[in-house]
Amino acid sequence: MTSNPTLAELADRVTADRDRPAYGHDALITCDRLVRVFTADGVEVQALQGLDLLVREGELMALVGASGSGKSTLMNILAGLDAPTAGAARVAGRDLLTMTAGDRLAYRREVVGFVWQQTSRNLLPYLTAAQNVTLPMRLAGRRGRSRSARRADAARALELLELLEVADCRGRRPHEMSGGQQQRVAIAVALSNDPSVLLADEPTGELDSHTAEQIFTAFRTANERLGTTVVIVTHDQAVAGEVRRTVAIRDGRTSTEVLRRSEVDAATGHETVVAREYAMLDRAGRLQLPAEYTKALRMRDRVALELEPDHIAVRPDDSEGR
Ligand SMILES: Nc1ncnc2c1ncn2[C@@H]1O[C@H](COP(=O)(O)OP(=O)(O)OP(=O)(O)O)[C@@H](O)[C@H]1O
């Protein structure tokens, strides 16, 4: 252990702490110790238990986790449909805890777009694809109600439908389209007001694997061509495997994340994708070890720690019988 710091050292530490940028200062989405408690029939359920998550502008990332881990709760908060119990959540500079009902409505219209699993939840059944895409633009009313504004909205709707390769569906109502076409139109609807963030909760859950791949391509197109930040909750390993960053949620907290990067072999020019798993370390120093690791070494209750020059070793408790 180090000796007691001098007064000058303490003053230096205070200055360094003060000058350190705030947590998530450069992130588009910041969740800081986010808590959501539900009370049902007098029983409290802690759906989010101090979740930390940072998403940078321009990312395309996936959230995965077992059923009940808190993914939908998090998405509903980020979508502005639900409010957290405690902690902090900011998206594109908006504080999700302190927003008024009016701010929340503007936030849902202007800052986030969302695509849900149930195709029926995304589109109005009595409107055509093009009308579904122009509706959020009309509701936001950014261009006014003149004829030229309506023409500009219709042109943007067609551009988006073309970008997502469903322009041929523009005059069709949802029941006249396949599930995959409906989801691509739903992505166009979500993008209509040029949101900073596109949120999708199991968007491929009702689709076969080939169609799911097309939907994922549509998200990638939105991310690459429009620069929209995309967060997708998915059970689909194929989708999770396609993104650079997959964050796992366990028991209402972010636990591990997998980062993938391409490596090109200098000799052959062959490109391979290398994946590496990381654990989240929160500001209190808490770390969640993957269950399969702790099970493999029969670790529970207590582990032995050793600080090495370049790593920390975590070993099974060896104190038994000593
Ligand atoms: N409105 C609610 N009232 C009470 N409990 C709720 C409510 N919404 C969610 N929960 C509980 O919160 C926990 C997290 O639920 P959530 O729906 O966020 O999980 P999930 O990871 O999205 O699961 P799934 O993959 O099955 O959709 C669960 O224990 C759930 O039962």
The ligand as an SDF file (V2000), in Angstrom:
LIG
                    3D

 31 33  0  0  0  0  0  0  0  0999 V2000
  -44.7040   -3.1570  -16.1790 N   0  0  0  0  0  0  0  0  0  0  0  0
  -44.0910   -4.0440  -15.4310 C   0  0  0  0  0  0  0  0  0  0  0  0
  -44.5540   -4.3590  -14.1980 N   0  0  0  0  0  0  0  0  0  0  0  0
  -43.9190   -5.2390  -13.4110 C   0  0  0  0  0  0  0  0  0  0  0  0
  -42.7830   -5.8840  -13.7660 N   0  0  0  0  0  0  0  0  0  0  0  0
  -42.2770   -5.6330  -14.9840 C   0  0  0  0  0  0  0  0  0  0  0  0
  -42.8970   -4.7070  -15.8870 C   0  0  0  0  0  0  0  0  0  0  0  0
  -42.1580   -4.6610  -17.0280 N   0  0  0  0  0  0  0  0  0  0  0  0
  -41.1280   -5.5150  -16.8570 C   0  0  0  0  0  0  0  0  0  0  0  0
  -41.1890   -6.0950  -15.6330 N   0  0  0  0  0  0  0  0  0  0  0  0
  -40.2300   -7.0530  -15.0600 C   0  0  0  0  0  0  0  0  0  0  0  0
  -38.9240   -6.5030  -15.1980 O   0  0  0  0  0  0  0  0  0  0  0  0
  -37.9740   -7.4970  -15.5500 C   0  0  0  0  0  0  0  0  0  0  0  0
  -37.3040   -7.1150  -16.8730 C   0  0  0  0  0  0  0  0  0  0  0  0
  -38.2700   -7.1930  -17.9180 O   0  0  0  0  0  0  0  0  0  0  0  0
  -37.9520   -6.8350  -19.4420 P   0  0  0  0  0  0  0  0  0  0  0  0
  -39.2300   -6.9270  -20.2040 O   0  0  0  0  0  0  0  0  0  0  0  0
  -37.2150   -5.5510  -19.4920 O   0  0  0  0  0  0  0  0  0  0  0  0
  -36.9650   -8.0160  -19.8620 O   0  0  0  0  0  0  0  0  0  0  0  0
  -36.4160   -8.4430  -21.3010 P   0  0  0  0  0  0  0  0  0  0  0  0
  -34.9450   -8.6480  -21.1310 O   0  0  0  0  0  0  0  0  0  0  0  0
  -36.8430   -7.4510  -22.3120 O   0  0  0  0  0  0  0  0  0  0  0  0
  -37.1370   -9.8210  -21.5400 O   0  0  0  0  0  0  0  0  0  0  0  0
  -37.6640  -10.5020  -22.9180 P   0  0  0  0  0  0  0  0  0  0  0  0
  -36.4270  -10.8790  -23.6900 O   0  0  0  0  0  0  0  0  0  0  0  0
  -38.4360  -11.6860  -22.4360 O   0  0  0  0  0  0  0  0  0  0  0  0
  -38.4990   -9.4700  -23.6190 O   0  0  0  0  0  0  0  0  0  0  0  0
  -38.7510   -8.8030  -15.6180 C   0  0  0  0  0  0  0  0  0  0  0  0
  -38.5930   -9.4510  -14.3810 O   0  0  0  0  0  0  0  0  0  0  0  0
  -40.1790   -8.3610  -15.8310 C   0  0  0  0  0  0  0  0  0  0  0  0
  -41.0710   -9.3010  -15.3080 O   0  0  0  0  0  0  0  0  0  0  0  0
  1  2  1  0
  2  3  1  0
  2  7  2  0
  3  4  2  0
  4  5  1  0
  5  6  2  0
  6  7  1  0
  6 10  1  0
  7  8  1  0
  8  9  2  0
  9 10  1  0
 10 11  1  0
 11 12  1  0
 11 30  1  0
 12 13  1  0
 13 14  1  0
 13 28  1  0
 14 15  1  0
 15 16  1  0
 16 17  2  0
 16 18  1  0
 16 19  1  0
 19 20  1  0
 20 21  2  0
 20 22  1  0
 20 23  1  0
 23 24  1  0
 24 25  2  0
 24 26  1  0
 24 27  1  0
 28 29  1  0
 28 30  1  0
 30 31  1  0
M  END
$$$$
